[in-house]
């Protein structure tokens, strides 16, 4: 996934009040900018930007769930080892 982006700078650049403050903030900014530039037909012209943002959020969600499951397995392993040693 790479390094976290600075969400505050992204938010300031987009001039949006409810801009995303997560890993995908840069995609949200691009989507909002596209919607602003293609205002009456944004749903048609900005489908690619919207899809890229949704895919980024989905990938971020999967990564967080994988990290959670890994931590859970490591804790279970630690408890099993402690129980076996006791």
C-alpha positions as CSV (number, residue, x, y, z in Angstrom):
1,X,0.0,0.0,0.0
2,X,2.9,2.4,0.6
3,X,3.1,5.4,2.9
4,X,0.1,7.2,4.3
5,X,-0.8,10.4,2.5
6,X,-1.1,13.6,4.4
7,X,-4.9,13.9,4.6
8,X,-4.9,17.5,5.9
9,X,-3.1,18.8,2.9
10,X,-5.3,16.8,0.6
11,X,-8.4,18.3,2.4
12,X,-7.1,21.8,2.1
13,X,-6.5,21.4,-1.6
14,X,-9.9,20.0,-2.3
15,X,-11.7,22.8,-0.4
16,X,-14.3,20.3,0.7
17,X,-15.8,20.2,4.1
18,X,-16.5,16.5,4.4
19,X,-13.4,15.2,2.5
20,X,-12.1,11.7,3.4
21,X,-9.3,11.6,5.9
22,X,-8.1,8.1,5.3
23,X,-5.5,6.4,3.0
24,X,-7.7,7.1,0.0
25,X,-8.0,10.8,0.5
26,X,-6.1,11.5,-2.8
27,X,-8.6,9.5,-4.7
28,X,-11.5,11.3,-3.0
29,X,-10.0,14.6,-4.0
30,X,-9.7,13.5,-7.6
31,X,-13.3,12.3,-7.6
32,X,-14.6,15.5,-6.1
33,X,-12.6,17.6,-8.5
34,X,-14.0,15.6,-11.4
35,X,-17.6,16.1,-10.1
36,X,-17.0,19.8,-9.8
37,X,-15.6,20.1,-13.3
38,X,-18.2,17.9,-15.0
39,X,-21.1,19.1,-12.9
40,X,-24.3,18.3,-14.8
41,X,-22.9,15.0,-16.2
42,X,-20.7,13.9,-13.3
43,X,-22.2,10.5,-12.8
44,X,-21.3,9.6,-16.4
45,X,-17.9,11.3,-16.8
46,X,-16.6,10.6,-13.3
47,X,-17.4,6.9,-13.1
48,X,-13.7,6.0,-13.4
49,X,-12.7,8.3,-10.5
50,X,-15.5,7.0,-8.4
51,X,-14.6,3.4,-9.1
52,X,-10.9,4.1,-8.3
53,X,-11.9,5.6,-4.9
54,X,-14.2,2.7,-4.1
55,X,-11.5,0.2,-5.1
56,X,-9.0,2.0,-2.9
57,X,-11.3,1.9,0.1
58,X,-12.0,-1.8,-0.5
59,X,-8.3,-2.6,-0.7
60,X,-7.7,-0.5,2.5
61,X,-10.5,-2.4,4.2
62,X,-9.0,-5.8,3.2
63,X,-5.6,-4.8,4.4
64,X,-7.0,-3.8,7.8
65,X,-8.9,-7.0,8.1
66,X,-5.8,-9.1,7.2
67,X,-3.8,-7.2,9.8
68,X,-6.5,-7.8,12.4
69,X,-6.6,-11.5,11.7
70,X,-2.9,-11.7,11.8
71,X,-2.8,-10.0,15.2
72,X,-5.6,-12.3,16.4
73,X,-3.6,-15.4,15.4
74,X,-0.5,-14.1,17.0
75,X,-2.3,-13.5,20.3
76,X,-3.8,-17.0,20.2
77,X,-0.4,-18.5,19.5
78,X,1.1,-16.5,22.4
79,X,-1.6,-17.8,24.8
80,X,-1.2,-21.4,23.6
81,X,2.6,-21.2,24.2
82,X,2.1,-19.6,27.7
83,X,-0.5,-22.3,28.6
84,X,1.9,-25.1,27.4
85,X,4.8,-23.6,29.4
86,X,2.7,-23.2,32.6
